[in-house]
Amino acid sequence: MVQSFQIKLIKQEKLTHDVFKYTFSSSTEVEFQPGQFLTFMIEKEGERKPRSYSIFDYDKENKGVVFLIKIILGGFAGSVFEKMKIGQEFNVKGPLGHFTFAPDLSPEHWFIGCGCGLAPLYNIVANNVEKFSEKKFVLLFSVKKKEDLILHKELQELEKKYSNFIYLPTLTREEWDGKTGRVQKHLPKNLKEKTFYICGIKELVVSVKDLLLEEGVAPEKVKFERYS
Ligand SMILES: Cc1cc2nc3c(=O)[nH]c(=O)nc-3n(C[C@H](O)[C@H](O)[C@H](O)COP(=O)(O)OP(=O)(O)OC[C@H]3O[C@@H](n4cnc5c(N)ncnc54)[C@H](O)[C@@H]3O)c2cc1C
């Protein structure tokens, strides 16, 4: 059953110029599958609107639910998060969603996304890469510029730790010593033999999903979550 409960901000950390890692303590223990999200009821000037956020991590000791949130300037939720202080409370419901890991026979699982679409992809990879050591996990992730890379060092560390994990960041608006251009440019060969998890803004999700289906990848091997 979907639960409704209260969460309270206990920690905030700035990860990039517009992405924050927020930890909320929760009035109840949250059992979730990596990839699921909570829906916040955001209140502003007498108006209430639901906004969903993928669970990035769970801190069992503090019953802390962790999110990666990009502040959209002028956005309804963005303008609330921008001014948020430790102790601020929200009513939420969840965990919700079916964008969860369902290992199949594919030897390679590709996780493709942009922006805060990283949150569920990271969570799924971090929770499964060791358990499914016979499979290759590849995270192909785009942001505009180097300054937009989220948890870049942590992902490089994860790549060093697990020989079956490959991290492929790509920049769409800046040259650097790594990959550049849209994620579509860096898709692997033999697409039909792989399974894909795609998450982020509509433009990326729809275009990558359509491309994979046109190339003959079976629909059950293309899982996706749209943020917009
Ligand atoms: C299942 C699900 C999980 C999600 N998880 C996360 C998450 O973990 N982290 C996270 O940051 N967001 C996540 N989102 C997106 C989030 O729910 C909001 O849509 C987002 O925070 C913008 O809300 P807002 O009220 O500030 O902007 P709005 O007032 O809704 O929009 C303001 C303007 O910004 C544009 N806009 C909206 N989102 C984006 C975007 N991502 N990039 C650029 N422009 C945008 C809109 O088109 C609009 O023009 C998720 C969405 C879904 C459906």
The ligand as an SDF file (V2000), in Angstrom:
LIG
                    3D

 53 58  0  0  0  0  0  0  0  0999 V2000
    9.0720   10.1130  -11.4260 C   0  0  0  0  0  0  0  0  0  0  0  0
    9.8250   11.4340  -11.3630 C   0  0  0  0  0  0  0  0  0  0  0  0
   10.9960   11.5070  -10.6040 C   0  0  0  0  0  0  0  0  0  0  0  0
   11.7150   12.7090  -10.5620 C   0  0  0  0  0  0  0  0  0  0  0  0
   12.8770   12.7550   -9.8380 N   0  0  0  0  0  0  0  0  0  0  0  0
   13.6010   13.9050   -9.8180 C   0  0  0  0  0  0  0  0  0  0  0  0
   14.8470   13.9580   -9.0900 C   0  0  0  0  0  0  0  0  0  0  0  0
   15.2910   12.9650   -8.4710 O   0  0  0  0  0  0  0  0  0  0  0  0
   15.5130   15.1410   -9.0760 N   0  0  0  0  0  0  0  0  0  0  0  0
   15.0600   16.2600   -9.7420 C   0  0  0  0  0  0  0  0  0  0  0  0
   15.7110   17.3110   -9.6850 O   0  0  0  0  0  0  0  0  0  0  0  0
   13.8840   16.2260  -10.4400 N   0  0  0  0  0  0  0  0  0  0  0  0
   13.1540   15.0840  -10.4750 C   0  0  0  0  0  0  0  0  0  0  0  0
   11.9540   15.0610  -11.1550 N   0  0  0  0  0  0  0  0  0  0  0  0
   11.4220   16.3450  -11.7260 C   0  0  0  0  0  0  0  0  0  0  0  0
   10.6180   17.0730  -10.6340 C   0  0  0  0  0  0  0  0  0  0  0  0
    9.4710   16.3360  -10.2830 O   0  0  0  0  0  0  0  0  0  0  0  0
   10.1230   18.4700  -11.0850 C   0  0  0  0  0  0  0  0  0  0  0  0
    9.4810   18.3550  -12.3240 O   0  0  0  0  0  0  0  0  0  0  0  0
   11.2510   19.4870  -11.1930 C   0  0  0  0  0  0  0  0  0  0  0  0
   11.8910   19.6250   -9.9140 O   0  0  0  0  0  0  0  0  0  0  0  0
   10.7360   20.8640  -11.6580 C   0  0  0  0  0  0  0  0  0  0  0  0
    9.7210   21.2740  -10.7860 O   0  0  0  0  0  0  0  0  0  0  0  0
    9.3760   22.8190  -10.5590 P   0  0  0  0  0  0  0  0  0  0  0  0
    8.0540   22.8510   -9.8830 O   0  0  0  0  0  0  0  0  0  0  0  0
   10.5200   23.5050   -9.8900 O   0  0  0  0  0  0  0  0  0  0  0  0
    9.2920   23.3820  -12.0390 O   0  0  0  0  0  0  0  0  0  0  0  0
    7.9190   23.7170  -12.8390 P   0  0  0  0  0  0  0  0  0  0  0  0
    7.2390   24.8860  -12.2210 O   0  0  0  0  0  0  0  0  0  0  0  0
    7.1340   22.4510  -12.9770 O   0  0  0  0  0  0  0  0  0  0  0  0
    8.5110   24.0880  -14.2640 O   0  0  0  0  0  0  0  0  0  0  0  0
    9.1080   25.3580  -14.5180 C   0  0  0  0  0  0  0  0  0  0  0  0
    9.7610   25.3550  -15.8880 C   0  0  0  0  0  0  0  0  0  0  0  0
   10.9610   24.5610  -15.8500 O   0  0  0  0  0  0  0  0  0  0  0  0
   10.9180   23.5490  -16.8630 C   0  0  0  0  0  0  0  0  0  0  0  0
   11.5460   22.3260  -16.2930 N   0  0  0  0  0  0  0  0  0  0  0  0
   10.9660   21.4200  -15.4870 C   0  0  0  0  0  0  0  0  0  0  0  0
   11.8550   20.4440  -15.1470 N   0  0  0  0  0  0  0  0  0  0  0  0
   13.0150   20.7570  -15.7740 C   0  0  0  0  0  0  0  0  0  0  0  0
   14.2990   20.1580  -15.8280 C   0  0  0  0  0  0  0  0  0  0  0  0
   14.5910   19.0230  -15.1780 N   0  0  0  0  0  0  0  0  0  0  0  0
   15.2590   20.7770  -16.5650 N   0  0  0  0  0  0  0  0  0  0  0  0
   15.0060   21.9400  -17.2080 C   0  0  0  0  0  0  0  0  0  0  0  0
   13.7970   22.5530  -17.2080 N   0  0  0  0  0  0  0  0  0  0  0  0
   12.8180   21.9800  -16.5010 C   0  0  0  0  0  0  0  0  0  0  0  0
    9.4400   23.3530  -17.1700 C   0  0  0  0  0  0  0  0  0  0  0  0
    9.2550   22.8570  -18.4870 O   0  0  0  0  0  0  0  0  0  0  0  0
    8.8920   24.7530  -16.9880 C   0  0  0  0  0  0  0  0  0  0  0  0
    9.0930   25.5070  -18.1500 O   0  0  0  0  0  0  0  0  0  0  0  0
   11.2320   13.8620  -11.2470 C   0  0  0  0  0  0  0  0  0  0  0  0
   10.0390   13.7710  -11.9870 C   0  0  0  0  0  0  0  0  0  0  0  0
    9.3480   12.5830  -12.0540 C   0  0  0  0  0  0  0  0  0  0  0  0
    8.0810   12.5170  -12.8570 C   0  0  0  0  0  0  0  0  0  0  0  0
  1  2  1  0
  2  3  1  0
  2 52  2  0
  3  4  2  0
  4  5  1  0
  4 50  1  0
  5  6  2  0
  6  7  1  0
  6 13  1  0
  7  8  2  0
  7  9  1  0
  9 10  1  0
 10 11  2  0
 10 12  1  0
 12 13  2  0
 13 14  1  0
 14 15  1  0
 14 50  1  0
 15 16  1  0
 16 17  1  0
 16 18  1  0
 18 19  1  0
 18 20  1  0
 20 21  1  0
 20 22  1  0
 22 23  1  0
 23 24  1  0
 24 25  2  0
 24 26  1  0
 24 27  1  0
 27 28  1  0
 28 29  2  0
 28 30  1  0
 28 31  1  0
 31 32  1  0
 32 33  1  0
 33 34  1  0
 33 48  1  0
 34 35  1  0
 35 36  1  0
 35 46  1  0
 36 37  1  0
 36 45  1  0
 37 38  2  0
 38 39  1  0
 39 40  1  0
 39 45  2  0
 40 41  1  0
 40 42  2  0
 42 43  1  0
 43 44  2  0
 44 45  1  0
 46 47  1  0
 46 48  1  0
 48 49  1  0
 50 51  2  0
 51 52  1  0
 52 53  1  0
M  END
$$$$
